[in-house]
Every structure is written in C-alpha cells, then in structure tokens.
Amino acid sequence: MSSDMQHRVAMLVYDGVKLLDVAGPADVFAEANRLGAGYRIALLSTTGADVTSSVGIRITVDGGPASEPAPDTFVVPGGDIYPRTPVTRDLVEAARDLAARSGRVASVCSGAFVLGATGLLDGKRATTHWKVAGELAARCPKTRVEPDAIYVRDGTTYTSAGVTAGIDLALALVEEDHGSELSRDVARALVVYLQRAGGQSQFSAPLQGPPPRSPAVRGVVDLVQADPAGNHSLGELAKHLNVSPRHLTRLFREELSTTPARYVESIRFDLAKAFLDQGYTATQAAALAGFPSYESLRRVFARESSISPAAYQRRFSTARRAQAGT
C-alpha cells in the first residue's frame, strides 16, 4: 500500500487503559507496515491530553477526536475501570463521534463496555473477557453477548476477549485488508499464534470449571491430559485408580458436573481442533486425538459447534499452523 493510500487506525485511550490492549494491536499494524501495508495509527484521548495506563506508564496521544476526521478503523482498548463503574459521558461521546466517522469499529477486552454505552452494540453479537461477560450482558440487554468467543464480528463491528485476543482481532483485520499470506507473515514475525479464529473458545477444556478436589479425580484429569489418545474407558480409569466405576462417576458429577467419558471426550475434542488447525484431515485429526472413528468426532462437532469438522477447518483455515511453514 503506498503512502497516499494509508489506512487510518484511531485508538481511543483513557486513564487506566490496559497497555497491552493498546500495544498488542498497534504492534500488529506496525509489523504489517514493515511487510508492505500502510496503516497510520493515531492515539486519541477525549481532551487531547496524554493519559496514564493501568500499569502507570504514560501514553502520549496525537490529539482529540476532532484531530482524526475519518478513521478507516476505530479501536477502543479495554481497562479494568469500566466493568466496575459506568463509562464517563465524555468517553461515550468521543467513541460515538469517532465510530460515526469510521469504516469499521472494534473493541479489545472490556473496551466493549465503551461501545455498549454508546448503543453501538444494540441488536448485535459481541464478546468481552469471560470474567465480565455477565456484566456486559446486564448493561447491554439488547446485545447478544457470547462469553466464550475470542472475537466476534457483526457487520462492521468487531469485539474481542481478553488482552491477547486483541492481537488475534488485529491479525483478522490485517487479513481482511491484505489477505491471509501477509497476516501469517505478521504472526510469524511477532511469534504468536496464526490468528486464532474468532469462533474458537477463550479457554480450553482443561481450564474450564473449578479444579478437582479429590485425588481420584485429579488422577484421572492428569492421566487424560498427559495422554488424551490413550485407553480411557470408564473401566480402565476406575481400575487405574483402584475405585469402582460407579464411585468414579459419582465423584466426577459432584466435582466437575460431568462424567468421565464426557470429560475425556472434551479433551479429545480440543485436541482434534488443534490438529485441524495444523492442517490435518478430519480423519487424521480424529485418529490422533483418540476418537475411535471419524464419525464419533463428527457427532461431537455437531453437538458442540453445530458444524462438521470439515466446515470448521474451512472456516478457520487461516489459523492452520501447518501453513505457517509454507
């Protein structure tokens, strides 16, 4: 992109903004520039005065909203302050003004609270960090909050989850502007994931829910995570721990609100998705993850994602790690 075809990115910062929410996406755009893109990043505040980030580092801004007449992309980073308190009127007005003049609008993490306060998320799907998703849904009852997505696109509005998801979102925007090859080159240069696709979970199965209390359940969890493709039938797991299948099932229901079989399946499901992201076929992914057949993997995908493994792979093909080496 030549200098006279710059893509203007305006980022609205404020006291208490998370530094990584600003720096992560900005680094993606800057690296894209090194590889031939033409992003111009402007940091703005409501008054045009510098702001102090959540870690105390001062951020020098380029001006106020009026100094950026027509952003191509408008980004609102997050901060811990606004899930706890109402968004200030001046920030709402600045965000609404910039959004009205922008080609597309995005938020990182709790920046969705700023967009929500402007009404920009009404009638739309959106996400934020899973810890504050409930609060966003309460404040924005007209918004369909998806607490488990890395990022969500609804028309020209983009919202993303916790801090590093802002990098995934920025990579997606670069891909939209310049194609998957340049986006992959940026990811490689920054040594990050190849744009985890928006529909993927914010956290994997082993991180969901409380940790198990009993040694028996912890033993099963450790065993399955160490070798997801192993023989983990209920009988084998119970035998390994020297407990009855009924007792082990009761412990799993009490502590993890699931069964041993369903837990094993969830671990294998995450693993199969990772293999699909790496470019393996659905049949290969099923075998490597420990599913007895492709059909069993397909049934889990239909239940958990409402799509087939092949459709998942097509939708999230830009995240394939295998393509990073090509």
C-alpha positions in Angstrom: 0.0 0.0 0.0 1.5 3.3 -1.0 1.8 6.3 1.3 -1.1 8.0 -0.4 -3.4 5.0 0.4 -2.9 4.9 4.1 -5.4 3.1 6.3 -6.0 5.3 9.3 -6.4 3.5 12.6 -7.7 5.6 15.5 -7.3 4.2 19.0 -9.2 5.9 21.9 -7.2 5.7 25.1 -8.0 7.0 28.6 -6.6 6.9 32.1 -6.5 3.3 33.3 -6.4 1.7 29.8 -4.6 -1.6 29.6 -1.2 -1.1 28.0 -1.2 -4.4 26.2 -4.7 -3.7 24.8 -3.1 -0.7 23.0 0.3 -2.1 22.3 -0.7 -5.6 21.0 -2.9 -4.4 18.1 -0.6 -1.5 17.4 2.3 -3.8 17.0 0.3 -6.0 14.6 -0.4 -3.0 12.4 3.2 -1.7 12.7 4.6 -5.1 11.7 2.2 -5.2 8.8 3.6 -1.9 7.7 7.1 -3.3 7.7 5.8 -6.0 5.3 4.2 -3.6 2.9 0.9 -2.4 4.4 0.1 1.3 5.1 -1.5 1.6 8.4 -1.3 5.0 10.2 -2.0 4.7 13.9 -3.3 7.7 15.9 -3.7 7.5 19.6 -6.5 9.8 20.8 -8.0 10.9 24.1 -11.2 12.7 24.9 -9.4 16.0 25.6 -6.2 15.5 23.5 -4.2 15.3 26.7 -1.8 12.4 27.5 -3.2 9.5 29.6 -1.8 7.1 32.2 -2.1 3.4 31.6 -3.2 0.8 34.2 0.5 0.0 34.9 1.4 3.6 35.4 3.1 4.1 32.1 2.2 7.4 30.5 0.8 7.3 26.9 1.5 10.2 24.6 -1.5 10.9 22.4 -1.8 12.5 19.0 -4.8 14.7 19.8 -8.5 14.6 20.5 -11.4 13.1 18.4 -11.6 16.1 16.2 -7.9 15.7 15.1 -8.8 12.4 13.3 -11.5 13.3 10.7 -12.2 10.0 9.1 -10.7 6.8 10.6 -10.8 3.7 8.5 -10.7 1.6 11.7 -11.7 2.8 15.2 -10.4 0.7 18.1 -11.4 1.0 21.8 -8.9 -0.8 24.1 -10.0 -2.1 27.5 -9.3 -1.3 31.1 -10.3 -2.6 34.4 -12.1 0.6 35.4 -15.3 0.3 33.2 -16.6 -3.1 34.1 -16.6 -1.7 37.7 -18.0 1.8 37.0 -20.2 3.5 34.4 -18.5 4.8 31.3 -18.0 8.5 31.6 -20.0 10.8 29.4 -17.0 12.3 27.6 -15.7 8.9 26.7 -19.1 7.8 25.4 -19.4 11.0 23.3 -15.9 10.6 21.9 -16.5 7.0 21.0 -19.8 7.7 19.4 -18.4 10.5 17.3 -15.4 8.5 16.1 -17.5 5.4 15.3 -19.9 7.5 13.2 -17.0 8.6 11.0 -15.2 5.2 10.8 -15.4 2.4 8.3 -15.3 -0.2 11.0 -15.3 -0.3 14.8 -13.5 -2.6 17.1 -13.0 -3.1 20.8 -10.4 -5.1 22.8 -11.5 -6.8 26.0 -13.6 -4.5 28.2 -13.5 -1.8 25.6 -16.8 -3.4 24.6 -18.3 -1.6 27.6 -17.4 1.7 26.0 -19.0 0.6 22.7 -22.0 -0.7 24.6 -22.5 2.5 26.4 -22.8 4.3 23.1 -25.5 2.0 21.9 -23.3 0.7 19.1 -23.8 -2.9 20.2 -27.6 -2.8 20.4 -29.0 -5.7 18.3 -25.6 -7.1 17.6 -23.5 -10.1 18.8 -20.4 -9.2 20.9 -17.9 -10.6 23.3 -15.5 -9.5 26.0 -13.4 -11.1 28.7 -15.3 -14.1 30.1 -15.0 -12.7 33.7 -17.0 -9.6 32.8 -19.3 -11.0 30.1 -22.2 -11.2 32.5 -21.8 -7.6 33.5 -21.8 -6.6 29.8 -24.9 -8.6 29.2 -26.6 -6.9 32.1 -25.6 -3.4 30.9 -26.5 -4.1 27.3 -29.7 -6.2 27.3 -30.1 -5.6 23.6 -26.8 -7.2 22.8 -26.2 -10.9 22.4 -23.1 -11.5 24.4 -21.0 -14.5 23.5 -18.7 -15.1 26.5 -16.6 -17.9 25.1 -15.5 -16.4 21.8 -12.1 -15.0 21.1 -13.6 -12.3 18.9 -16.9 -11.7 17.2 -17.7 -9.8 14.0 -21.1 -8.5 13.4 -21.2 -6.5 10.2 -18.5 -3.8 10.6 -18.4 -4.1 14.4 -15.7 -6.3 16.0 -15.4 -7.1 19.7 -12.7 -9.3 21.2 -11.9 -11.1 24.5 -9.0 -10.7 27.0 -5.8 -8.8 26.2 -4.1 -11.2 23.8 -7.3 -11.7 21.9 -6.7 -8.1 20.7 -3.8 -9.4 18.7 -6.0 -12.1 17.1 -8.5 -9.4 16.2 -5.9 -7.2 14.7 -4.5 -10.1 12.7 -8.0 -10.7 11.4 -8.3 -7.1 10.4 -5.0 -7.2 8.6 -6.1 -10.4 6.8 -9.3 -8.7 5.8 -7.3 -5.8 4.3 -4.4 -7.6 2.8 -5.1 -11.3 2.7 -4.0 -14.4 4.7 -0.4 -14.5 3.5 0.5 -11.1 4.9 -1.4 -11.9 8.1 0.5 -15.1 8.5 3.8 -13.3 7.9 2.9 -10.8 10.7 2.0 -13.6 13.1 5.3 -15.4 12.4 7.3 -12.1 12.8 5.6 -11.5 16.2 6.0 -15.2 17.2 2.3 -15.5 18.0 -0.5 -17.9 17.0 -1.6 -17.7 13.5 -4.8 -15.7 14.2 -6.8 -17.9 16.4 -10.2 -17.8 14.7 -13.0 -15.9 16.3 -15.3 -18.8 17.0 -12.7 -20.6 19.0 -13.0 -20.8 22.8 -11.3 -18.3 25.0 -10.0 -21.2 27.1 -9.5 -24.9 26.5 -11.4 -27.8 28.3 -8.8 -28.4 31.0 -9.1 -24.7 32.1 -12.9 -24.7 32.4 -14.5 -25.1 35.7 -13.0 -25.5 39.2 -10.0 -27.7 39.8 -10.9 -31.2 41.1 -10.7 -31.7 44.9 -10.4 -35.4 45.3 -7.1 -37.3 44.5 -9.1 -39.8 42.3 -10.5 -37.1 40.0 -7.2 -35.2 39.9 -5.5 -38.5 39.0 -7.9 -39.0 36.1 -7.6 -35.4 34.9 -3.8 -35.7 34.9 -3.8 -39.0 33.2 -6.1 -37.9 30.4 -4.3 -34.6 29.8 -1.0 -36.4 29.7 -2.2 -38.9 27.0 -5.6 -37.9 25.5 -5.5 -40.7 22.9 -4.9 -43.5 25.4 -7.4 -46.1 26.6 -9.6 -44.1 28.9 -12.7 -46.2 29.2 -14.6 -45.9 32.5 -13.5 -49.4 33.4 -9.8 -48.7 32.7 -9.8 -45.4 34.6 -11.5 -46.9 37.6 -9.1 -49.8 37.5 -6.1 -47.5 37.3 -7.3 -45.6 40.4 -8.4 -48.7 42.2 -12.0 -47.4 42.7 -15.3 -48.6 41.4 -16.7 -47.2 38.1 -19.8 -46.0 40.0 -17.7 -44.2 42.6 -15.6 -42.5 40.0 -18.7 -41.4 38.0 -20.2 -40.0 41.2 -17.0 -38.0 42.0 -16.9 -36.6 38.5 -20.5 -35.5 38.7 -20.0 -33.9 42.1 -16.8 -32.1 41.3 -16.8 -31.4 37.6 -20.6 -31.7 36.8 -19.8 -34.2 34.0 -19.0 -37.9 33.5 -15.5 -39.4 33.0 -16.5 -40.3 29.4 -17.7 -36.8 28.6 -14.5 -35.3 30.2 -12.3 -37.5 28.0 -14.3 -36.5 25.0 -13.9 -32.8 25.8 -10.2 -33.1 26.0 -10.1 -35.1 22.7 -12.3 -32.5 21.1 -9.9 -29.7 21.9 -7.0 -31.8 20.6 -8.8 -32.6 17.4 -9.5 -28.9 16.8 -5.8 -28.2 17.3 -4.9 -30.9 14.7 -7.4 -29.5 12.2 -5.9 -26.0 12.8 -2.5 -27.6 11.9 -3.8 -28.8 8.6 -4.5 -32.5 9.3 -7.6 -34.0 7.6 -10.6 -34.7 9.8 -9.9 -38.4 9.6 -6.3 -37.9 10.7 -7.4 -35.5 13.5 -9.9 -38.0 14.8 -7.3 -40.8 15.0 -4.6 -38.6 16.5 -6.9 -37.2 19.2 -8.0 -40.7 20.2 -11.5 -40.8 18.7 -12.5 -44.3 17.7 -13.7 -43.1 14.3 -14.3 -40.0 12.2 -18.0 -40.5 12.8 -17.6 -40.2 16.5 -15.6 -36.9 16.0 -18.3 -35.6 13.6 -21.0 -36.3 16.2 -19.1 -34.3 18.9 -18.6 -31.4 16.5 -22.3 -31.4 15.6 -23.2 -31.2 19.3 -20.6 -28.7 20.4 -20.2 -26.5 17.4 -23.2 -27.2 15.1 -20.8 -27.7 12.2 -18.8 -30.6 10.8 -15.0 -30.9 11.3 -14.5 -30.1 7.6 -16.7 -27.0 7.9 -14.7 -25.9 11.0 -11.5 -26.4 9.1 -12.7 -24.3 6.1 -13.9 -21.6 8.4 -10.8 -21.4 10.4 -8.3 -22.2 7.7 -6.2 -19.1 8.3 -5.3 -20.4 11.8 -3.6 -23.5 10.5 -0.2 -23.8 11.9 0.9 -26.0 9.0 0.5 -23.2 6.6 2.9 -21.1 8.7 5.8 -23.2 7.4 4.8 -22.9 3.7 
